[in-house]
Amino acid sequence: MSTVPLTKFGAELLKQELHRLKSRDRHDVINAIAEARSHGDLSENAEYDAAKERQSFIEGRIADLEGKLSSAQIIDPSTLDAEGRIVFGSTVEMEDLELGKNVTYQVVGEDEADLKENKVSITSPIARAMIGKSVGDIVAVQAPAGVREYEVIEVRYI
């Protein structure tokens, strides 16, 4: 299995989710299954079917998280020294050359990506276009509406 890049913060979030699934959600679904069984005929019991489906989802997610964490390459952005280049974990401030507005993104792993928090996946088109660039470079991103250009203003490792 290949390594899964995660920031230190992202790895902590996955560990918390795994802990919650194992300690609380798994226990809750077992109780829901027992409750549904007590209602009798399982062949027409929608509560039982829903609880079993939820159990399947939880067990699958636990296996998924355990696999990702076991093969994770955890990167602490604050310890990076990439000589001003954009790399995994970098926080980048850029100016949208068309709109004249500044945008800030952090390049993170797929499981951490959240556009609302300005965290973009390393596999996203914008992150792939940014990797390796430095302050003053132009980043050209192929967007659905055409090519968007950004100028790199600042690269931070926080």
C-alpha positions in Angstrom: 0.0 0.0 0.0 1.3 3.4 -0.8 1.8 6.1 1.8 -1.0 8.6 2.5 0.3 12.1 3.1 -1.4 13.8 6.1 -0.6 17.0 8.0 -0.1 16.6 11.7 -3.4 18.3 12.3 -5.2 16.0 9.7 -3.8 12.9 11.3 -5.1 14.0 14.7 -8.6 14.6 13.2 -8.6 11.0 11.7 -7.4 9.6 15.1 -10.3 11.4 16.8 -12.8 10.1 14.3 -11.5 6.6 14.7 -11.7 6.8 18.5 -15.3 8.1 18.3 -16.3 5.3 15.9 -14.8 2.6 18.1 -15.8 3.9 21.5 -19.2 5.5 20.9 -20.8 4.8 17.5 -20.0 1.1 17.5 -21.6 0.7 20.9 -24.7 2.7 19.9 -25.3 0.7 16.8 -25.0 -2.6 18.7 -27.7 -1.3 21.1 -29.9 -0.2 18.2 -29.6 -3.7 16.7 -30.5 -5.3 20.0 -33.5 -3.0 20.4 -34.7 -3.7 16.8 -34.3 -7.5 17.4 -36.5 -7.2 20.5 -39.4 -6.1 18.2 -39.8 -9.5 16.7 -39.9 -10.5 13.0 -36.7 -9.4 11.4 -37.8 -9.9 7.8 -40.1 -6.9 7.9 -38.2 -4.8 10.5 -37.0 -1.5 8.9 -35.2 -0.5 12.2 -33.2 -3.7 12.1 -32.2 -3.2 8.5 -31.2 0.4 9.1 -29.1 -0.5 12.2 -27.3 -3.3 10.3 -26.6 -0.9 7.4 -25.3 1.7 9.9 -23.1 -1.0 11.5 -21.7 -2.0 8.1 -20.9 1.7 7.4 -19.2 2.1 10.7 -17.1 -1.1 10.4 -16.1 -0.1 6.9 -15.0 3.4 8.0 -13.0 2.0 10.9 -11.2 -0.3 8.5 -10.6 2.6 6.1 -9.3 4.9 8.8 -7.0 2.2 10.3 -5.6 1.6 6.9 -4.9 5.2 6.2 -3.4 5.9 9.6 -1.2 2.8 9.3 0.2 3.9 6.0 0.3 7.6 6.8 3.2 9.8 6.2 2.6 12.5 8.8 4.1 15.9 7.8 4.4 18.8 10.3 4.4 21.9 8.1 6.1 24.0 10.8 9.2 21.8 10.4 9.5 22.1 6.6 12.3 23.9 5.0 11.4 24.0 1.3 13.3 27.2 0.6 10.2 29.2 -0.2 8.7 26.6 -2.6 5.2 25.4 -2.4 5.1 21.8 -1.1 2.7 19.6 0.8 1.5 21.4 3.9 2.4 24.9 2.7 0.0 27.7 3.3 0.0 29.9 0.2 -1.3 33.5 -0.3 -1.9 34.3 -4.0 -3.5 37.2 -5.9 -6.2 36.3 -8.5 -4.9 38.3 -11.4 -8.3 38.5 -13.0 -10.3 39.7 -9.9 -7.4 41.4 -8.1 -8.4 39.6 -4.8 -6.1 37.6 -2.6 -6.8 34.0 -1.7 -5.1 31.7 0.8 -4.9 28.0 0.5 -3.2 25.2 2.5 -2.1 22.1 0.5 -3.3 19.1 2.5 -4.1 15.4 2.1 -7.4 14.2 0.5 -9.1 13.4 3.8 -8.3 16.9 5.2 -9.4 18.9 2.2 -12.1 21.5 3.0 -12.6 24.4 0.7 -14.6 26.3 3.3 -11.4 26.3 5.4 -9.3 27.0 2.4 -7.6 23.6 2.5 -7.1 22.0 -0.9 -6.2 18.4 -1.6 -2.8 17.7 -3.0 -4.6 15.9 -5.9 -6.7 19.0 -6.8 -5.9 20.9 -10.0 -5.0 24.1 -8.1 -2.7 22.2 -5.7 -1.0 20.4 -8.6 -0.5 23.7 -10.4 1.0 25.3 -7.2 3.5 22.6 -6.2 7.1 23.8 -6.8 6.2 27.4 -7.3 7.8 30.3 -5.3 6.9 33.9 -4.4 6.4 35.9 -7.6 5.6 32.9 -9.8 2.4 32.7 -11.8 0.1 29.7 -11.2 -2.1 28.8 -14.1 -5.1 26.6 -13.1 -7.4 25.0 -15.6 -10.9 25.7 -14.3 -14.3 24.9 -15.8 -14.6 28.5 -17.0 -11.1 28.5 -18.5 -7.6 29.2 -17.3 -7.3 31.2 -14.1 -4.0 32.8 -13.2 -2.7 33.6 -9.7 0.5 35.3 -8.6 2.2 33.8 -5.5 2.4 36.5 -2.8 3.6 34.5 0.2 4.5 30.9 1.1 4.3 29.9 4.8 5.0 26.7 6.6 2.7 26.8 9.7 
